[in-house]
Amino acid sequence: MTIIAGFSASRQGSAPLHLAAQIARTTGEKIVAAAVLERTETLVGDSVEREYQAHLGTRAMASLEAVIASMRTDLDISLVVHQSSSIPQGLTELVTEHSASLVVVGSSSSGLLGRIALGSVTERLVHTAAVPVAIAPRGYPLSPIPLQRLTISYGGAADTVKLIETGAELATQWKVDLRIASFTVRPTAMYGSAIEQSAENLVLRQWAQKTLSAVGAQLDEARRTVTLPDVDLVIGAGTGWGAAVDDIAWTSGDMLLLGSGAAGPLTQVFLGSAASKIIRHVPVPVMIVPRRQT
């Protein structure tokens, strides 16, 4: 199988290529490093425009070659400059052309270093892709080690998108550890009385127990078809999404797995509201998987 890694010298730098390399070290897949150039349809027949597009293509290929050379990797990486009506459309075309299993992109340049911000290109791609989309945090460094752990972000719609089943299959195929995390945002504690604080903690404990029971049931279902080792179950709670995400430990080699929102079409990625909030705070790469048909 093939990984499509989107490259933009001006917007994303080499972070998507670094993440694609780390995934390829985990999966053994080959990489197609792609620079997509937007073409102006109204000027397709214009000789000056064609010459300019050719110039841009030459520059893009030179940039790709320089980044790959700096990575000094022995991975199977091919380079391509592809013209399309838009960058998301071009990446989608390359996924189809190469029968790719995954497309890798980077954070918007407006994002914080080490975090993910969805720009217009990535936003559109994660809402239309028919294959999983992996997103590298801004400035993501090249790692000589493969991925080591998948963390599934479990939410109420996870049973609909079969996220636990998908994550279990990936963890088995990739030979990485598996962790399931659920995040909850609790309101700032009310200071009226200790009774109110105690009641809030009781509600949180009950929610956590219910969540862990639901996760356990889905893991038992997944184990009918996939052999799984022990799976860590963790709860992240805080007064905001950033605090909730930071409430669990993250290490290098981690990747967060998010499921497409239940409102999205089948076999396409659709980022739900909770996932959109989580993605801005997580300090590791994120992969968003489309819904699967039952």
C-alpha positions in Angstrom: 0.0 0.0 0.0 0.9 3.6 -0.3 0.9 6.8 1.8 0.3 10.1 0.1 2.3 12.9 1.9 1.2 16.4 1.0 4.1 18.9 0.8 4.0 22.7 0.7 7.2 24.6 1.1 5.4 27.8 2.1 2.6 26.5 4.3 3.5 23.3 6.0 7.2 22.7 5.6 8.5 19.2 6.0 6.3 18.1 8.9 4.0 15.9 6.8 6.9 14.2 5.2 8.4 13.5 8.7 5.2 12.0 9.9 4.7 10.0 6.7 8.2 8.6 7.2 7.4 7.6 10.8 4.2 5.9 9.7 6.0 4.1 6.9 8.6 2.8 9.3 5.7 1.3 11.3 3.7 -0.1 8.4 6.3 -0.9 5.8 4.4 1.1 3.2 5.9 3.2 0.5 5.5 7.0 0.3 4.5 9.3 -2.5 5.7 12.8 -1.5 3.4 15.1 -3.4 3.4 18.8 -4.2 0.0 19.9 -5.6 -0.1 23.0 -7.7 -3.3 24.8 -8.3 -4.0 25.5 -11.9 -6.2 28.3 -13.2 -8.7 26.7 -15.5 -9.4 29.9 -17.4 -5.8 30.1 -18.5 -5.2 26.5 -19.3 -4.7 27.3 -23.0 -2.5 30.3 -22.3 1.2 29.6 -23.3 2.5 32.1 -20.7 0.4 30.4 -18.0 1.7 27.0 -19.1 5.3 28.3 -18.9 4.7 29.7 -15.5 3.1 26.5 -14.2 6.1 24.6 -15.5 8.4 27.0 -13.7 6.5 26.4 -10.5 6.6 22.7 -11.0 10.4 22.8 -11.3 10.7 24.8 -8.2 8.4 22.5 -6.3 10.3 19.4 -7.3 13.6 21.0 -6.3 12.1 21.7 -2.9 10.8 18.2 -2.5 14.2 16.7 -3.5 16.0 19.0 -1.0 13.7 17.9 1.9 14.0 14.2 1.1 17.8 14.5 0.8 17.9 16.2 4.2 16.0 13.3 5.8 18.7 10.8 4.8 16.2 8.0 4.9 16.3 4.6 3.3 12.5 4.4 2.9 10.8 3.9 -0.4 9.8 7.5 -1.4 8.8 8.7 -4.8 8.3 12.3 -5.7 5.5 13.9 -7.7 4.3 17.3 -8.7 0.6 17.2 -9.5 -1.6 19.9 -11.0 -5.2 20.1 -10.0 -8.1 22.6 -9.5 -7.3 22.7 -5.7 -4.9 21.1 -3.3 -7.5 19.0 -1.5 -8.8 17.8 -4.9 -5.3 17.0 -6.1 -4.5 15.0 -3.0 -7.8 13.1 -3.5 -6.8 12.4 -7.1 -3.4 11.0 -6.0 -5.1 8.8 -3.4 -7.2 7.3 -6.2 -4.3 7.0 -8.7 -2.0 5.2 -6.3 -4.7 3.3 -4.4 -3.4 4.9 -1.2 -4.4 3.8 2.2 -3.7 7.1 3.9 -3.0 10.7 3.2 -0.8 12.8 5.4 -0.9 16.6 5.7 0.3 19.2 8.1 -1.0 21.9 10.5 -1.8 25.3 9.2 1.1 27.7 9.6 -1.1 29.7 12.0 -1.0 26.9 14.5 1.1 26.9 17.6 4.4 25.0 17.4 3.8 21.4 18.3 0.1 21.7 17.9 -2.4 21.3 15.1 -4.6 24.0 13.5 -6.8 23.2 10.6 -6.4 25.6 7.7 -8.7 25.8 4.7 -6.9 23.1 2.8 -6.8 20.6 5.7 -10.3 21.5 6.8 -11.7 20.6 3.4 -9.7 17.5 3.1 -10.7 16.0 6.5 -14.4 16.6 5.6 -14.2 14.9 2.1 -11.6 12.2 2.3 -12.6 8.6 1.7 -9.4 7.3 3.4 -7.9 8.1 6.8 -6.2 11.5 7.1 -3.1 11.9 9.4 -2.2 15.4 10.5 1.3 16.4 11.7 1.6 19.1 14.4 3.4 22.2 13.2 7.1 21.7 13.2 6.8 18.0 13.7 10.4 16.6 13.8 11.8 13.7 11.9 11.9 10.6 14.2 14.2 7.6 13.6 11.7 5.3 15.5 8.3 4.1 14.3 5.1 4.8 16.1 4.7 3.0 19.4 1.2 3.6 20.6 -2.3 4.5 19.2 -4.6 6.3 21.5 -8.3 6.0 20.6 -10.4 9.1 21.5 -13.6 7.5 22.6 -16.8 9.4 22.4 -20.5 8.7 22.4 -20.5 8.1 18.6 -17.6 5.7 18.7 -19.9 2.7 18.4 -21.4 4.2 15.3 -18.1 4.8 13.5 -16.6 1.5 14.8 -13.6 3.4 16.0 -12.5 0.9 18.7 -12.7 -1.9 16.1 -10.7 0.1 13.6 -8.1 1.1 16.2 -7.8 -2.5 17.4 -7.2 -3.7 13.9 -4.6 -1.0 13.2 -2.8 -1.6 16.5 -2.6 -5.3 15.6 -1.4 -4.7 12.0 1.1 -2.0 13.1 2.3 -4.0 16.2 1.9 -1.0 18.5 0.4 -0.5 21.9 -3.3 0.5 22.2 -4.8 3.0 24.6 -8.3 4.2 24.8 -9.0 7.7 26.2 -12.2 9.6 26.9 -12.2 13.3 27.6 -14.7 15.3 29.6 -15.0 19.0 30.2 -16.4 19.8 33.6 -17.6 23.3 34.6 -15.4 25.4 36.9 -16.3 24.1 40.4 -19.0 26.0 42.1 -17.9 27.5 45.4 -21.3 27.6 47.1 -20.8 24.6 49.3 -18.8 21.4 49.7 -22.0 19.5 49.0 -22.1 20.9 45.4 -18.5 19.9 44.8 -19.1 16.4 46.2 -22.2 16.0 43.9 -20.1 17.1 40.9 -17.4 14.6 41.7 -20.0 11.8 42.1 -21.5 12.6 38.6 -18.0 12.5 37.1 -17.3 9.1 38.7 -20.5 7.7 37.5 -19.9 9.0 34.0 -16.4 7.5 34.0 -17.7 4.1 35.2 -20.3 4.1 32.5 -17.7 5.1 29.9 -15.3 2.4 30.9 -18.1 -0.2 30.9 -19.0 0.8 27.3 -15.4 0.7 26.2 -15.0 -2.7 27.8 -18.0 -4.1 25.9 -16.7 -2.8 22.6 -13.2 -4.3 23.3 -14.8 -7.6 24.0 -16.6 -7.3 20.6 -13.4 -6.4 18.8 -11.5 -9.4 20.4 -13.9 -11.7 18.5 -12.0 -10.9 15.3 -8.7 -9.4 16.5 -6.2 -10.7 19.0 -5.4 -7.9 21.4 -3.0 -7.6 24.3 -4.0 -5.6 27.4 -5.4 -2.2 26.6 -5.0 0.9 28.8 -8.2 2.8 29.6 -7.7 6.4 30.7 -10.0 9.4 31.5 -8.9 13.0 30.9 -11.0 15.6 32.8 -10.6 19.3 33.1 -12.4 22.7 33.1 -11.5 23.1 29.4 -10.6 20.9 26.5 -6.9 21.8 26.8 -6.9 20.8 30.5 -8.8 17.6 29.7 -6.3 16.6 27.0 -3.3 17.4 29.2 -4.8 15.3 32.0 -3.4 12.2 30.4 0.3 11.5 29.6 1.6 11.8 26.1 5.0 10.6 24.8 6.9 10.7 21.5 5.7 7.8 19.3 2.1 8.5 20.2 -0.7 9.1 17.7 -4.3 10.0 18.5 -7.0 8.3 16.6 -10.3 10.2 16.1 -13.4 9.0 14.5 -15.5 10.7 11.9 -18.6 12.5 13.3 -21.8 10.5 13.2 -23.4 13.2 11.0 -20.9 12.6 8.3 -21.6 10.4 5.2 -20.5 6.8 5.2 -17.0 6.0 4.0 -16.0 9.7 4.3 -14.3 11.7 7.0 -16.4 14.2 8.8 -14.9 16.0 11.8 -17.4 16.4 14.7 -17.5 19.3 17.1 -15.8 17.5 20.0 -13.0 16.2 17.7 -12.5 19.7 16.4 -11.9 20.9 19.9 -9.6 18.0 21.0 -7.5 18.3 17.9 -6.4 21.8 18.7 -4.9 20.8 22.0 -3.3 17.4 21.5 0.5 17.5 21.3 0.9 14.5 19.0 -0.1 13.6 15.5 -3.7 12.9 14.8 -5.3 10.4 12.4 -9.0 10.8 11.5 -10.7 7.7 10.1 -13.9 7.7 8.1 -17.1 5.9 9.1 -17.3 2.3 8.0 -20.3 0.6 6.5 -21.8 -2.0 8.8 
